[in-house]
Amino acid sequence: MDERSKSFLEQYLSSLPDDVASKYTSFSSDYFCADEYNANLCADLVVKGEKTATCSLDIWYSEQGETMPEVGHLMVVTNWNGEPVCIVETTSVSKCKYNEVTAEFAASEGEGDKSLSWWRKVHWDFFSKECEELNIKPSEDMLLVLERFKMVSPQKT
């Protein structure tokens, strides 16, 4: 975590009562998506309360060494340039096959027209590129990790 995000997180934690702040033990800082336009758009959607979920390929965790998300994790959401925008807390983590993602979950990601058909197309394209990078074939039943979160700090001023 860079200094800007670390400072933003510390400022948030110091605003909490000690017994509440001490319950948090898992932290990160990142942006959503893999390009500048969408990273900045998603950061804005989180601040507006329209984006309350995200997902990723399970293989990143099961075979590629990424740390599995956990409930209670705090993430400093940044824009593409790494500037802190807000902080979210993970509220649930589950696994689901790509072809079993619900319309409700697609809408909670907050992107596009919030429909399941839009979600499927955009995420198929995104995950297909990741699968290519991992030398695997995308499939309708590829396993995803679904995360839900809530914004716990206001937008940085």
OpenMM code with the backbone's topology and positions (N, CA, C; nanometers):
from openmm import Vec3, app, unit

residues = "MET ASP GLU ARG SER LYS SER PHE LEU GLU GLN TYR LEU SER SER LEU PRO ASP ASP VAL ALA SER LYS TYR THR SER PHE SER SER ASP TYR PHE CYS ALA ASP GLU TYR ASN ALA ASN LEU CYS ALA ASP LEU VAL VAL LYS GLY GLU LYS THR ALA THR CYS SER LEU ASP ILE TRP TYR SER GLU GLN GLY GLU THR MET PRO GLU VAL GLY HIS LEU MET VAL VAL THR ASN TRP ASN GLY GLU PRO VAL CYS ILE VAL GLU THR THR SER VAL SER LYS CYS LYS TYR ASN GLU VAL THR ALA GLU PHE ALA ALA SER GLU GLY GLU GLY ASP LYS SER LEU SER TRP TRP ARG LYS VAL HIS TRP ASP PHE PHE SER LYS GLU CYS GLU GLU LEU ASN ILE LYS PRO SER GLU ASP MET LEU LEU VAL LEU GLU ARG PHE LYS MET VAL SER PRO GLN LYS THR".split()
positions = [
    Vec3(0.0846, -0.1174, 0.0000),
    Vec3(0.0000, 0.0000, 0.0000),
    Vec3(0.0894, 0.1241, 0.0000),
    Vec3(0.0611, 0.2162, -0.0908),
    Vec3(0.1460, 0.3363, -0.0969),
    Vec3(0.1111, 0.4323, 0.0169),
    Vec3(0.1929, 0.5335, 0.0327),
    Vec3(0.1790, 0.6261, 0.1458),
    Vec3(0.0462, 0.7010, 0.1456),
    Vec3(-0.0034, 0.7384, 0.0269),
    Vec3(-0.1309, 0.8121, 0.0212),
    Vec3(-0.2439, 0.7269, 0.0775),
    Vec3(-0.2504, 0.6023, 0.0335),
    Vec3(-0.3563, 0.5126, 0.0819),
    Vec3(-0.3378, 0.4783, 0.2291),
    Vec3(-0.2131, 0.4575, 0.2685),
    Vec3(-0.1844, 0.4256, 0.4083),
    Vec3(-0.2295, 0.5402, 0.4995),
    Vec3(-0.1998, 0.6620, 0.4615),
    Vec3(-0.2388, 0.7791, 0.5396),
    Vec3(-0.3912, 0.7921, 0.5452),
    Vec3(-0.4572, 0.7692, 0.4325),
    Vec3(-0.6034, 0.7769, 0.4260),
    Vec3(-0.6658, 0.6726, 0.5176),
    Vec3(-0.6121, 0.5501, 0.5144),
    Vec3(-0.6610, 0.4422, 0.5994),
    Vec3(-0.6382, 0.4744, 0.7469),
    Vec3(-0.5180, 0.5215, 0.7796),
    Vec3(-0.4867, 0.5550, 0.9190),
    Vec3(-0.5781, 0.6660, 0.9714),
    Vec3(-0.6073, 0.7620, 0.8871),
    Vec3(-0.6978, 0.8705, 0.9263),
    Vec3(-0.8364, 0.8144, 0.9578),
    Vec3(-0.8830, 0.7220, 0.8741),
    Vec3(-1.0140, 0.6597, 0.8989),
    Vec3(-1.0122, 0.5806, 1.0295),
    Vec3(-0.9128, 0.4941, 1.0452),
    Vec3(-0.9061, 0.4096, 1.1646),
    Vec3(-0.8957, 0.4926, 1.2926),
    Vec3(-0.8210, 0.6047, 1.2868),
    Vec3(-0.8059, 0.6886, 1.4066),
    Vec3(-0.9346, 0.7630, 1.4409),
    Vec3(-1.0291, 0.7690, 1.3475),
    Vec3(-1.1573, 0.8348, 1.3746),
    Vec3(-1.2550, 0.7415, 1.4458),
    Vec3(-1.2191, 0.6133, 1.4546),
    Vec3(-1.3059, 0.5132, 1.5168),
    Vec3(-1.2688, 0.4934, 1.6630),
    Vec3(-1.3641, 0.4487, 1.7449),
    Vec3(-1.3278, 0.4098, 1.8818),
    Vec3(-1.2247, 0.2964, 1.8754),
    Vec3(-1.1360, 0.2918, 1.9715),
    Vec3(-1.0274, 0.1924, 1.9708),
    Vec3(-1.0776, 0.0499, 1.9583),
    Vec3(-1.1862, 0.0166, 2.0294),
    Vec3(-1.2362, -0.1211, 2.0245),
    Vec3(-1.2921, -0.1570, 1.8871),
    Vec3(-1.3409, -0.0595, 1.8132),
    Vec3(-1.3907, -0.0834, 1.6774),
    Vec3(-1.2726, -0.0920, 1.5811),
    Vec3(-1.1805, 0.0025, 1.5886),
    Vec3(-1.0643, 0.0040, 1.4984),
    Vec3(-0.9814, -0.1225, 1.5131),
    Vec3(-0.9707, -0.1744, 1.6346),
    Vec3(-0.8852, -0.2906, 1.6583),
    Vec3(-0.9407, -0.4189, 1.5973),
    Vec3(-1.0675, -0.4206, 1.5599),
    Vec3(-1.1244, -0.5416, 1.4987),
    Vec3(-1.0773, -0.5589, 1.3541),
    Vec3(-1.0270, -0.4531, 1.2934),
    Vec3(-0.9788, -0.4606, 1.1556),
    Vec3(-0.8340, -0.5053, 1.1522),
    Vec3(-0.8072, -0.6105, 1.0771),
    Vec3(-0.6705, -0.6642, 1.0707),
    Vec3(-0.6243, -0.6910, 0.9284),
    Vec3(-0.7116, -0.6717, 0.8312),
    Vec3(-0.6795, -0.7022, 0.6916),
    Vec3(-0.7055, -0.5776, 0.6078),
    Vec3(-0.6021, -0.5347, 0.5342),
    Vec3(-0.6094, -0.4079, 0.4599),
    Vec3(-0.5456, -0.4207, 0.3221),
    Vec3(-0.5961, -0.3424, 0.2291),
    Vec3(-0.5335, -0.3328, 0.0972),
    Vec3(-0.5729, -0.1995, 0.0349),
    Vec3(-0.5158, -0.1738, -0.0791),
    Vec3(-0.5472, -0.0541, -0.1559),
    Vec3(-0.5436, -0.0932, -0.3025),
    Vec3(-0.6479, -0.0564, -0.3776),
    Vec3(-0.6504, -0.0957, -0.5186),
    Vec3(-0.7621, -0.0208, -0.5905),
    Vec3(-0.7611, -0.0336, -0.7220),
    Vec3(-0.8703, 0.0167, -0.8045),
    Vec3(-0.9420, -0.1036, -0.8637),
    Vec3(-1.0620, -0.0810, -0.9132),
    Vec3(-1.1382, -0.1849, -0.9804),
    Vec3(-1.1075, -0.1802, -1.1296),
    Vec3(-1.1203, -0.2929, -1.1963),
    Vec3(-1.1047, -0.3062, -1.3419),
    Vec3(-0.9582, -0.2974, -1.3844),
    Vec3(-0.9358, -0.2991, -1.5144),
    Vec3(-0.7989, -0.3100, -1.5650),
    Vec3(-0.7613, -0.1985, -1.6626),
    Vec3(-0.8381, -0.0904, -1.6608),
    Vec3(-0.8044, 0.0228, -1.7469),
    Vec3(-0.8481, 0.1518, -1.6786),
    Vec3(-0.7901, 0.2614, -1.7219),
    Vec3(-0.8114, 0.3896, -1.6552),
    Vec3(-0.9576, 0.4328, -1.6538),
    Vec3(-1.0243, 0.4268, -1.7685),
    Vec3(-1.1629, 0.4722, -1.7757),
    Vec3(-1.2500, 0.3970, -1.6756),
    Vec3(-1.2442, 0.2633, -1.6790),
    Vec3(-1.3301, 0.1827, -1.5921),
    Vec3(-1.2889, 0.1895, -1.4450),
    Vec3(-1.1600, 0.2023, -1.4175),
    Vec3(-1.1154, 0.2164, -1.2787),
    Vec3(-1.1736, 0.3441, -1.2178),
    Vec3(-1.1677, 0.4529, -1.2917),
    Vec3(-1.2210, 0.5802, -1.2420),
    Vec3(-1.3733, 0.5771, -1.2333),
    Vec3(-1.4381, 0.5150, -1.3324),
    Vec3(-1.5831, 0.5016, -1.3311),
    Vec3(-1.6278, 0.4196, -1.2105),
    Vec3(-1.5624, 0.3079, -1.1866),
    Vec3(-1.6011, 0.2219, -1.0735),
    Vec3(-1.5800, 0.2917, -0.9399),
    Vec3(-1.4721, 0.3653, -0.9267),
    Vec3(-1.4500, 0.4415, -0.8029),
    Vec3(-1.5664, 0.5381, -0.7796),
    Vec3(-1.6095, 0.6055, -0.8853),
    Vec3(-1.7230, 0.6979, -0.8738),
    Vec3(-1.8514, 0.6233, -0.8370),
    Vec3(-1.8719, 0.5056, -0.8957),
    Vec3(-1.9919, 0.4269, -0.8667),
    Vec3(-1.9946, 0.3802, -0.7213),
    Vec3(-1.8776, 0.3481, -0.6654),
    Vec3(-1.8707, 0.3095, -0.5242),
    Vec3(-1.9118, 0.4279, -0.4370),
    Vec3(-1.8562, 0.5443, -0.4652),
    Vec3(-1.8870, 0.6640, -0.3866),
    Vec3(-2.0362, 0.6969, -0.3942),
    Vec3(-2.0968, 0.6774, -0.5099),
    Vec3(-2.2401, 0.7053, -0.5272),
    Vec3(-2.3286, 0.5978, -0.4645),
    Vec3(-2.2678, 0.4874, -0.4199),
    Vec3(-2.3458, 0.3791, -0.3611),
    Vec3(-2.4065, 0.2850, -0.4625),
    Vec3(-2.3696, 0.3002, -0.5888),
    Vec3(-2.4245, 0.2148, -0.6941),
    Vec3(-2.3460, 0.0850, -0.7117),
    Vec3(-2.2199, 0.0847, -0.6764),
    Vec3(-2.1367, -0.0352, -0.6865),
    Vec3(-2.1114, -0.0867, -0.5451),
    Vec3(-2.1663, -0.2044, -0.5174),
    Vec3(-2.1507, -0.2647, -0.3847),
    Vec3(-2.1011, -0.4084, -0.3949),
    Vec3(-2.0477, -0.4443, -0.5122),
    Vec3(-1.9986, -0.5806, -0.5325),
    Vec3(-1.8944, -0.5831, -0.6438),
    Vec3(-1.8170, -0.6903, -0.6422),
    Vec3(-1.7177, -0.7141, -0.7465),
    Vec3(-1.6941, -0.8644, -0.7541),
    Vec3(-1.6263, -0.9080, -0.8578),
    Vec3(-1.5959, -1.0502, -0.8686),
    Vec3(-1.4640, -1.0689, -0.9428),
    Vec3(-1.4091, -1.1869, -0.9272),
    Vec3(-1.2835, -1.2216, -0.9929),
    Vec3(-1.2788, -1.3724, -1.0150),
    Vec3(-1.1858, -1.4132, -1.0980),
    Vec3(-1.1674, -1.5567, -1.1226),
    Vec3(-1.1113, -1.6242, -0.9983),
    Vec3(-1.1701, -1.7353, -0.9609),
    Vec3(-1.1225, -1.8105, -0.8449),
    Vec3(-0.9788, -1.8586, -0.8631),
    Vec3(-0.9381, -1.8848, -0.9851),
    Vec3(-0.8038, -1.9390, -1.0101),
    Vec3(-0.6938, -1.8471, -0.9573),
    Vec3(-0.7212, -1.7162, -0.9522),
    Vec3(-0.6213, -1.6240, -0.8967),
    Vec3(-0.5891, -1.6605, -0.7521),
    Vec3(-0.6888, -1.7092, -0.6801),
    Vec3(-0.6719, -1.7450, -0.5393),
    Vec3(-0.6314, -1.8917, -0.5220),
    Vec3(-0.6968, -1.9800, -0.5959),
    Vec3(-0.6747, -2.1234, -0.5769),
    Vec3(-0.5430, -2.1720, -0.6352),
    Vec3(-0.4933, -2.1033, -0.7397),
    Vec3(-0.3719, -2.1534, -0.8056),
    Vec3(-0.2633, -2.0488, -0.8289),
    Vec3(-0.2971, -1.9217, -0.8162),
    Vec3(-0.2002, -1.8174, -0.8516),
    Vec3(-0.1453, -1.7403, -0.7311),
    Vec3(-0.1833, -1.7805, -0.6106),
    Vec3(-0.1217, -1.7223, -0.4912),
    Vec3(-0.1799, -1.5922, -0.4396),
    Vec3(-0.2868, -1.5431, -0.5013),
    Vec3(-0.3504, -1.4228, -0.4469),
    Vec3(-0.4183, -1.4576, -0.3142),
    Vec3(-0.4271, -1.3610, -0.2253),
    Vec3(-0.4914, -1.3823, -0.0965),
    Vec3(-0.6431, -1.3776, -0.1146),
    Vec3(-0.7099, -1.4803, -0.0668),
    Vec3(-0.8557, -1.4889, -0.0775),
    Vec3(-0.9192, -1.3753, 0.0022),
    Vec3(-1.0173, -1.3074, -0.0554),
    Vec3(-1.0868, -1.2015, 0.0180),
    Vec3(-1.1526, -1.2577, 0.1439),
    Vec3(-1.1677, -1.1730, 0.2440),
    Vec3(-1.2324, -1.2165, 0.3674),
    Vec3(-1.3237, -1.1071, 0.4202),
    Vec3(-1.4289, -1.1500, 0.4866),
    Vec3(-1.5228, -1.0568, 0.5482),
    Vec3(-1.4470, -0.9732, 0.6513),
    Vec3(-1.4749, -0.8431, 0.6510),
    Vec3(-1.4094, -0.7514, 0.7438),
    Vec3(-1.2856, -0.6840, 0.6874),
    Vec3(-1.2435, -0.7254, 0.5683),
    Vec3(-1.1265, -0.6651, 0.5041),
    Vec3(-1.1607, -0.5210, 0.4655),
    Vec3(-1.0671, -0.4303, 0.4876),
    Vec3(-1.0832, -0.2913, 0.4452),
    Vec3(-0.9971, -0.2656, 0.3230),
    Vec3(-1.0578, -0.2083, 0.2209),
    Vec3(-0.9840, -0.1737, 0.1001),
    Vec3(-0.9983, -0.0247, 0.0734),
    Vec3(-0.8842, 0.0415, 0.0594),
    Vec3(-0.8850, 0.1801, 0.0150),
    Vec3(-0.9071, 0.1746, -0.1360),
    Vec3(-1.0200, 0.2260, -0.1807),
    Vec3(-1.0498, 0.2312, -0.3239),
    Vec3(-0.9781, 0.3529, -0.3803),
    Vec3(-0.9018, 0.3294, -0.4853),
    Vec3(-0.8305, 0.4400, -0.5500),
    Vec3(-0.8814, 0.4587, -0.6922),
    Vec3(-0.8457, 0.5724, -0.7486),
    Vec3(-0.8681, 0.5898, -0.8911),
    Vec3(-0.7469, 0.5293, -0.9639),
    Vec3(-0.7449, 0.5394, -1.0932),
    Vec3(-0.6375, 0.4798, -1.1736),
    Vec3(-0.4999, 0.5321, -1.1345),
    Vec3(-0.4949, 0.6593, -1.0902),
    Vec3(-0.3678, 0.7215, -1.0535),
    Vec3(-0.3239, 0.6895, -0.9112),
    Vec3(-0.3985, 0.6030, -0.8430),
    Vec3(-0.3609, 0.5630, -0.7078),
    Vec3(-0.4038, 0.6585, -0.5991),
    Vec3(-0.4876, 0.7556, -0.6342),
    Vec3(-0.5348, 0.8513, -0.5342),
    Vec3(-0.6525, 0.7904, -0.4576),
    Vec3(-0.6485, 0.7898, -0.3246),
    Vec3(-0.7582, 0.7327, -0.2455),
    Vec3(-0.8892, 0.8065, -0.2705),
    Vec3(-0.9957, 0.7298, -0.2830),
    Vec3(-1.1283, 0.7862, -0.3069),
    Vec3(-1.2200, 0.7604, -0.1879),
    Vec3(-1.2173, 0.6380, -0.1356),
    Vec3(-1.2986, 0.6014, -0.0200),
    Vec3(-1.2464, 0.4681, 0.0338),
    Vec3(-1.3107, 0.4183, 0.1388),
    Vec3(-1.2747, 0.2879, 0.1953),
    Vec3(-1.3993, 0.2020, 0.1983),
    Vec3(-1.3847, 0.0758, 0.1566),
    Vec3(-1.4951, -0.0197, 0.1628),
    Vec3(-1.4567, -0.1355, 0.2543),
    Vec3(-1.5582, -0.1948, 0.3147),
    Vec3(-1.5403, -0.3125, 0.3990),
    Vec3(-1.6104, -0.4305, 0.3324),
    Vec3(-1.5403, -0.5410, 0.3172),
    Vec3(-1.5991, -0.6615, 0.2590),
    Vec3(-1.7021, -0.7177, 0.3566),
    Vec3(-1.8245, -0.7411, 0.3068),
    Vec3(-1.9326, -0.7901, 0.3921),
    Vec3(-1.9677, -0.9356, 0.3643),
    Vec3(-1.9329, -0.9858, 0.2457),
    Vec3(-1.9543, -1.1281, 0.2176),
    Vec3(-1.8640, -1.1717, 0.1038),
    Vec3(-1.8285, -1.2986, 0.1071),
    Vec3(-1.7460, -1.3604, 0.0027),
    Vec3(-1.8086, -1.4955, -0.0272),
    Vec3(-1.8313, -1.5236, -0.1545),
    Vec3(-1.8866, -1.6530, -0.1933),
    Vec3(-1.8295, -1.6922, -0.3292),
    Vec3(-1.8546, -1.8152, -0.3682),
    Vec3(-1.8099, -1.8637, -0.4988),
    Vec3(-1.9321, -1.9013, -0.5805),
    Vec3(-1.9177, -1.8838, -0.7111),
    Vec3(-2.0289, -1.9079, -0.8016),
    Vec3(-1.9728, -1.9307, -0.9419),
    Vec3(-2.0364, -2.0173, -1.0174),
    Vec3(-1.9963, -2.0346, -1.1567),
    Vec3(-2.0419, -1.9121, -1.2369),
    Vec3(-1.9657, -1.8793, -1.3385),
    Vec3(-1.9969, -1.7646, -1.4244),
    Vec3(-2.1426, -1.7698, -1.4712),
    Vec3(-2.1864, -1.8873, -1.5179),
    Vec3(-2.3217, -1.8987, -1.5737),
    Vec3(-2.4313, -1.9053, -1.4679),
    Vec3(-2.3941, -1.8970, -1.3395),
    Vec3(-2.4931, -1.8965, -1.2323),
    Vec3(-2.5027, -1.7619, -1.1597),
    Vec3(-2.4285, -1.6630, -1.2077),
    Vec3(-2.4377, -1.5288, -1.1491),
    Vec3(-2.5799, -1.4776, -1.1700),
    Vec3(-2.6367, -1.4208, -1.0656),
    Vec3(-2.7755, -1.3750, -1.0712),
    Vec3(-2.7873, -1.2315, -1.1226),
    Vec3(-2.9063, -1.1986, -1.1655),
    Vec3(-2.9342, -1.0618, -1.2092),
    Vec3(-2.9141, -0.9645, -1.0927),
    Vec3(-2.9491, -1.0075, -0.9729),
    Vec3(-2.9324, -0.9217, -0.8553),
    Vec3(-2.7844, -0.8904, -0.8326),
    Vec3(-2.6981, -0.9930, -0.8449),
    Vec3(-2.5559, -0.9674, -0.8258),
    Vec3(-2.5032, -0.8755, -0.9360),
    Vec3(-2.5421, -0.9022, -1.0600),
    Vec3(-2.4979, -0.8182, -1.1725),
    Vec3(-2.5353, -0.6724, -1.1469),
    Vec3(-2.6562, -0.6486, -1.0995),
    Vec3(-2.7005, -0.5116, -1.0703),
    Vec3(-2.6183, -0.4507, -0.9576),
    Vec3(-2.5799, -0.5321, -0.8587),
    Vec3(-2.5038, -0.4784, -0.7456),
    Vec3(-2.3618, -0.4381, -0.7847),
    Vec3(-2.3136, -0.4888, -0.8984),
    Vec3(-2.1831, -0.4426, -0.9466),
    Vec3(-2.1920, -0.2987, -0.9972),
    Vec3(-2.3140, -0.2530, -1.0298),
    Vec3(-2.3382, -0.1125, -1.0572),
    Vec3(-2.2935, -0.0586, -1.1917),
    Vec3(-2.2459, -0.1441, -1.2782),
    Vec3(-2.1887, -0.0968, -1.4048),
    Vec3(-2.2864, -0.1132, -1.5208),
    Vec3(-2.2625, -0.0371, -1.6277),
    Vec3(-2.3438, -0.0476, -1.7482),
    Vec3(-2.4896, -0.0181, -1.7192),
    Vec3(-2.5787, -0.0969, -1.7822),
    Vec3(-2.7218, -0.0771, -1.7573),
    Vec3(-2.7713, -0.1629, -1.6399),
    Vec3(-2.6776, -0.2261, -1.5718),
    Vec3(-2.7026, -0.3080, -1.4522),
    Vec3(-2.7794, -0.4369, -1.4817),
    Vec3(-2.7924, -0.4718, -1.6100),
    Vec3(-2.8642, -0.5946, -1.6459),
    Vec3(-2.7694, -0.7143, -1.6457),
    Vec3(-2.8268, -0.8321, -1.6306),
    Vec3(-2.7478, -0.9547, -1.6352),
    Vec3(-2.6884, -0.9751, -1.7734),
    Vec3(-2.7611, -0.9418, -1.8791),
    Vec3(-2.7065, -0.9612, -2.0149),
    Vec3(-2.5860, -0.8697, -2.0379),
    Vec3(-2.5928, -0.7448, -1.9920),
    Vec3(-2.4780, -0.6549, -2.0050),
    Vec3(-2.3607, -0.7101, -1.9242),
    Vec3(-2.3880, -0.7516, -1.8000),
    Vec3(-2.2838, -0.8060, -1.7135),
    Vec3(-2.2164, -0.9247, -1.7801),
    Vec3(-2.2962, -1.0181, -1.8340),
    Vec3(-2.2388, -1.1388, -1.8960),
    Vec3(-2.1458, -1.1034, -2.0121),
    Vec3(-2.1875, -1.0126, -2.0980),
    Vec3(-2.1039, -0.9792, -2.2132),
    Vec3(-1.9727, -0.9153, -2.1692),
    Vec3(-1.9809, -0.8133, -2.0859),
    Vec3(-1.8623, -0.7392, -2.0437),
    Vec3(-1.7679, -0.8281, -1.9625),
    Vec3(-1.8249, -0.9077, -1.8734),
    Vec3(-1.7401, -0.9938, -1.7913),
    Vec3(-1.6846, -1.1114, -1.8701),
    Vec3(-1.7576, -1.1602, -1.9695),
    Vec3(-1.7022, -1.2659, -2.0549),
    Vec3(-1.5776, -1.2127, -2.1256),
    Vec3(-1.5875, -1.0928, -2.1799),
    Vec3(-1.4722, -1.0321, -2.2478),
    Vec3(-1.3561, -1.0141, -2.1505),
    Vec3(-1.3847, -0.9627, -2.0321),
    Vec3(-1.2808, -0.9375, -1.9321),
    Vec3(-1.2156, -1.0683, -1.8874),
    Vec3(-1.2980, -1.1655, -1.8501),
    Vec3(-1.2425, -1.2925, -1.8017),
    Vec3(-1.1731, -1.3712, -1.9124),
    Vec3(-1.2189, -1.3567, -2.0353),
    Vec3(-1.1518, -1.4249, -2.1469),
    Vec3(-1.0087, -1.3752, -2.1624),
    Vec3(-0.9893, -1.2450, -2.1459),
    Vec3(-0.8531, -1.1888, -2.1529),
    Vec3(-0.7677, -1.2411, -2.0382),
    Vec3(-0.8253, -1.2482, -1.9184),
    Vec3(-0.7511, -1.3022, -1.8046),
    Vec3(-0.7172, -1.4497, -1.8267),
    Vec3(-0.8121, -1.5250, -1.8802),
    Vec3(-0.7869, -1.6672, -1.9067),
    Vec3(-0.6742, -1.6839, -2.0076),
    Vec3(-0.6733, -1.5986, -2.1095),
    Vec3(-0.5661, -1.6034, -2.2091),
    Vec3(-0.4310, -1.5794, -2.1410),
    Vec3(-0.4268, -1.4812, -2.0526),
    Vec3(-0.3048, -1.4506, -1.9776),
    Vec3(-0.2602, -1.5702, -1.8926),
    Vec3(-0.3572, -1.6459, -1.8416),
    Vec3(-0.3285, -1.7610, -1.7561),
    Vec3(-0.3118, -1.8914, -1.8357),
    Vec3(-0.3268, -1.8816, -1.9671),
    Vec3(-0.3147, -1.9997, -2.0542),
    Vec3(-0.4223, -2.1041, -2.0267),
    Vec3(-0.5427, -2.0576, -1.9985),
    Vec3(-0.6546, -2.1485, -1.9796),
    Vec3(-0.7696, -2.1035, -2.0689),
    Vec3(-0.8624, -2.1922, -2.0900),
    Vec3(-0.9767, -2.1626, -2.1762),
    Vec3(-1.0941, -2.1146, -2.0910),
    Vec3(-1.1549, -2.0017, -2.1282),
    Vec3(-1.2730, -1.9566, -2.0531),
    Vec3(-1.3880, -2.0544, -2.0754),
    Vec3(-1.4729, -2.0675, -1.9752),
    Vec3(-1.5890, -2.1556, -1.9897),
    Vec3(-1.7072, -2.0968, -1.9138),
    Vec3(-1.8251, -2.1389, -1.9525),
    Vec3(-1.9474, -2.0924, -1.8876),
    Vec3(-1.9509, -2.1310, -1.7399),
    Vec3(-1.8779, -2.2383, -1.7048),
    Vec3(-1.8802, -2.2813, -1.5650),
    Vec3(-1.7512, -2.2483, -1.4890),
    Vec3(-1.6747, -2.1501, -1.5398),
    Vec3(-1.5549, -2.1090, -1.4653),
    Vec3(-1.5991, -2.0514, -1.3315),
    Vec3(-1.5216, -2.0828, -1.2294),
    Vec3(-1.5570, -2.0439, -1.0937),
    Vec3(-1.5123, -1.9012, -1.0643),
    Vec3(-1.6023, -1.8251, -1.0052),
    Vec3(-1.5753, -1.6865, -0.9687),
    Vec3(-1.5833, -1.6709, -0.8172),
    Vec3(-1.5128, -1.5726, -0.7665),
    Vec3(-1.5257, -1.5313, -0.6275),
    Vec3(-1.6060, -1.4012, -0.6291),
    Vec3(-1.7196, -1.4026, -0.5608),
    Vec3(-1.8078, -1.2865, -0.5545),
    Vec3(-1.7888, -1.2172, -0.4210),
    Vec3(-1.7654, -1.0885, -0.4268),
    Vec3(-1.7471, -1.0093, -0.3046),
    Vec3(-1.8536, -0.9005, -0.2988),
    Vec3(-1.9072, -0.8828, -0.1802),
    Vec3(-1.9970, -0.7706, -0.1549),
    Vec3(-1.9295, -0.6817, -0.0509),
    Vec3(-1.9552, -0.5532, -0.0613),
    Vec3(-1.8898, -0.4590, 0.0299),
    Vec3(-1.9796, -0.3399, 0.0552),
    Vec3(-1.9411, -0.2647, 0.1576),
    Vec3(-2.0119, -0.1383, 0.1871),
    Vec3(-1.9057, -0.0309, 0.2064),
    Vec3(-1.9406, 0.0894, 0.1674),
    Vec3(-1.8492, 0.2012, 0.1879),
    Vec3(-1.8550, 0.2405, 0.3348),
    Vec3(-1.7378, 0.2498, 0.3979),
    Vec3(-1.7335, 0.2841, 0.5398),
    Vec3(-1.6721, 0.4205, 0.5659),
    Vec3(-1.6047, 0.4747, 0.4676),
    Vec3(-1.5524, 0.6107, 0.4834),
    Vec3(-1.6076, 0.6944, 0.3713),
    Vec3(-1.6311, 0.8187, 0.3993),
    Vec3(-1.6782, 0.9072, 0.2929),
    Vec3(-1.5670, 0.9327, 0.1924),
    Vec3(-1.6093, 0.9898, 0.0822),
    Vec3(-1.5118, 1.0263, -0.0208),
    Vec3(-1.4078, 1.1189, 0.0393),
    Vec3(-1.2857, 1.0999, -0.0064),
    Vec3(-1.1776, 1.1871, 0.0385),
    Vec3(-1.2076, 1.3299, -0.0059),
    Vec3(-1.1827, 1.4243, 0.0809),
    Vec3(-1.2100, 1.5646, 0.0455),
    Vec3(-1.0812, 1.6374, 0.0170),
] * unit.nanometer
topology = app.Topology()
chain = topology.addChain("A")
for resn in residues:
    res = topology.addResidue(resn, chain)
    for name in ("N", "CA", "C"):
        topology.addAtom(name, app.Element.getBySymbol(name[0]), res)
